[in-house]
Amino acid sequence: MTRILAIDAATEGCSVALYQDGKIEAVRSVSPQGHTRLLLPYIDDVLKKSGLRLSDLDAVACGRGPGSFTGVRISVSMAQALAFGAEKPLIGIVDLEAMALRAHKETGSQYVVSAIDARMGEVYLGIYEISENVPKAMIPEAVTAPEKAVELIRGTLSGKKFTSVGTGFGTYPVLSESFAGYVSPASDNLPDAVEIAELAAGAFAAGRGEEPENVLPVYLRDNVSWKKVSEQHA
């Protein structure tokens, strides 16, 4: 039986999910300033409901960004601490990819564009083709201006219909207006630990768990630094 604890705090959403061979116990809230206060009680809640301890897990997973710099740091550092303390592998999932899977599950769309508001007039962008519930990035995830994102979407999807997901579409209407008749929005614009757990289960089955200190945040901006756990108190 595969057991994976997944957490995410990369955006306004704060979520925890426990995966057990396809069955999931999960909790989630939208609390932009409450991640550090909520994550540990959420973790305790899903473990207690499942009758498990951290030592019973096979792996820990986390959303590793992109998103809020503070939220991404919280998500990754807490997951690192949990995995390190329990001596379990850690699996990092790109939040844009998890959003694409969530949108696909809702709409059945083969193509999904994920866009998170990155502030400063930019979006974090991912363009995915989903096959057998596995999103494959059609271009590298990027941080870019909305107008450039329109060009990337147009050039990548070449007129194919797609589902849009993420706060970037609401913040920058040009992203949707440029594809009138070709885009349908998903109802949930935030990543969730449920899809992170599901994607992590596939990664774990393929042997892609890592040492906790080697799972690093995805910021996409070059001017953000991160220290591994082993370096944080040096």
ZIFENLIN-V418584 format. One record per residue. N is the residue number from 1. RES is the residue in one letter. SS is DSSP state (@ for helix, = for strand, . for the rest). PHI is phi in whole degrees, 0 to 359 (none if undefined). D_FIRST is the distance of its C-alpha to the first C-alpha in Angstrom with 1 decimal. Layout:
n=<N:N>
res=<RES:RES>
ss=<SS:SS>
phi=<PHI:PHI>
d_first=<D_FIRST:D_FIRST>
//
This chain:
n=<1:2:3:4:5:6:7:8:9:10:11:12:13:14:15:16:17:18:19:20:21:22:23:24:25:26:27:28:29:30:31:32:33:34:35:36:37:38:39:40:41:42:43:44:45:46:47:48:49:50:51:52:53:54:55:56:57:58:59:60:61:62:63:64:65:66:67:68:69:70:71:72:73:74:75:76:77:78:79:80:81:82:83:84:85:86:87:88:89:90:91:92:93:94:95:96:97:98:99:100:101:102:103:104:105:106:107:108:109:110:111:112:113:114:115:116:117:118:119:120:121:122:123:124:125:126:127:128:129:130:131:132:133:134:135:136:137:138:139:140:141:142:143:144:145:146:147:148:149:150:151:152:153:154:155:156:157:158:159:160:161:162:163:164:165:166:167:168:169:170:171:172:173:174:175:176:177:178:179:180:181:182:183:184:185:186:187:188:189:190:191:192:193:194:195:196:197:198:199:200:201:202:203:204:205:206:207:208:209:210:211:212:213:214:215:216:217:218:219:220:221:222:223:224:225:226:227:228:229:230:231:232:233:234>
res=<M:T:R:I:L:A:I:D:A:A:T:E:G:C:S:V:A:L:Y:Q:D:G:K:I:E:A:V:R:S:V:S:P:Q:G:H:T:R:L:L:L:P:Y:I:D:D:V:L:K:K:S:G:L:R:L:S:D:L:D:A:V:A:C:G:R:G:P:G:S:F:T:G:V:R:I:S:V:S:M:A:Q:A:L:A:F:G:A:E:K:P:L:I:G:I:V:D:L:E:A:M:A:L:R:A:H:K:E:T:G:S:Q:Y:V:V:S:A:I:D:A:R:M:G:E:V:Y:L:G:I:Y:E:I:S:E:N:V:P:K:A:M:I:P:E:A:V:T:A:P:E:K:A:V:E:L:I:R:G:T:L:S:G:K:K:F:T:S:V:G:T:G:F:G:T:Y:P:V:L:S:E:S:F:A:G:Y:V:S:P:A:S:D:N:L:P:D:A:V:E:I:A:E:L:A:A:G:A:F:A:A:G:R:G:E:E:P:E:N:V:L:P:V:Y:L:R:D:N:V:S:W:K:K:V:S:E:Q:H:A>
ss=<.:.:=:=:=:=:=:=:.:.:.:.:=:=:=:=:=:=:=:=:.:.:=:=:=:=:=:=:=:=:.:.:.:.:@:@:@:@:@:@:@:@:@:@:@:@:@:@:@:@:.:.:.:@:@:@:.:.:=:=:=:=:=:.:.:.:.:.:@:@:@:@:@:@:@:@:@:@:@:@:@:@:@:@:@:@:.:.:=:=:=:=:=:.:@:@:@:@:@:@:@:@:@:@:@:@:@:.:.:.:=:=:=:=:=:=:=:.:.:.:.:=:=:=:=:=:=:=:=:=:=:.:.:=:=:=:=:.:.:.:.:=:=:=:=:@:@:@:@:@:@:@:@:@:@:@:@:.:.:.:.:=:=:=:=:.:@:@:@:@:@:.:.:@:@:@:@:.:.:.:.:.:=:=:=:.:.:.:.:.:.:.:@:@:@:@:@:@:@:@:@:@:@:@:@:.:.:.:.:=:.:@:@:@:.:.:.:.:.:.:.:.:.:.:.:.:.:.:@:@:@:.:.:.>
phi=<none:270:234:228:263:241:228:211:216:287:234:294:281:230:215:222:219:245:262:227:47:93:267:230:253:218:217:205:211:255:209:305:254:247:301:294:284:264:300:296:299:296:298:300:296:290:292:296:297:265:68:240:243:303:293:277:285:266:196:244:226:209:283:253:102:282:165:298:304:295:298:296:298:299:300:288:293:292:296:300:296:297:294:295:294:270:57:239:290:242:238:262:241:291:298:300:291:297:297:297:296:298:295:296:297:283:251:78:294:285:241:225:249:257:217:256:299:261:64:53:72:224:230:274:237:223:239:231:250:253:226:53:63:237:285:243:293:275:219:298:303:211:252:203:291:305:296:291:299:301:297:293:296:299:290:275:266:48:86:287:286:211:260:258:211:121:292:297:289:284:286:235:304:302:295:273:298:286:232:305:90:244:237:233:278:282:276:243:261:243:291:218:296:301:289:298:296:295:292:294:298:295:295:296:298:271:78:257:289:234:298:308:290:267:268:246:296:255:259:72:267:280:263:243:254:213:251:296:306:294:257:290:243:284>
d_first=<0.0:3.8:6.4:9.9:13.2:16.0:19.7:22.9:26.5:28.3:30.5:31.9:28.5:26.3:22.7:19.3:16.0:12.5:9.9:6.7:5.8:9.6:10.8:12.9:15.0:17.9:21.5:24.3:28.0:30.9:32.6:34.1:35.3:32.6:29.6:30.0:30.7:27.8:24.8:24.2:24.7:22.3:19.6:20.4:20.4:17.0:15.5:17.7:17.0:13.3:14.3:12.7:14.6:14.7:13.9:10.4:9.7:8.8:11.8:14.6:16.4:19.9:22.6:25.1:28.0:30.6:32.0:33.9:34.5:33.9:30.7:29.2:30.1:28.5:25.2:25.0:26.4:24.3:21.1:22.6:23.4:20.0:18.3:21.2:21.2:17.6:17.9:15.2:15.9:17.3:17.3:20.5:21.1:24.6:25.4:27.7:24.9:22.7:25.8:26.4:23.1:23.8:27.3:26.2:23.9:27.0:29.6:28.2:30.4:30.0:31.6:31.0:33.1:31.8:34.5:34.4:37.7:38.3:41.6:44.7:45.2:42.1:38.6:35.3:34.8:32.1:32.6:29.7:29.2:25.9:24.6:21.3:20.4:21.0:24.1:26.3:29.1:32.5:34.3:33.4:32.7:36.0:38.1:41.3:44.1:43.6:46.4:44.8:41.5:43.4:44.6:41.2:39.7:42.8:42.7:39.0:38.7:42.2:42.7:39.3:38.2:35.3:33.6:34.4:32.2:33.0:35.8:37.9:39.0:40.4:42.1:43.6:44.7:46.0:42.4:42.4:46.1:46.2:44.0:45.4:44.4:41.5:39.1:37.3:35.7:32.2:32.4:30.1:31.3:28.9:25.5:22.5:19.3:17.5:18.4:17.9:14.2:14.0:16.1:14.2:10.9:13.3:14.9:12.0:11.1:14.9:15.0:17.1:16.1:19.4:21.1:21.7:25.4:25.3:24.0:27.2:28.5:29.8:33.2:35.1:38.3:39.8:41.4:38.3:37.3:34.1:33.6:30.5:29.3:31.2:34.4:34.4:36.2:38.3>
//
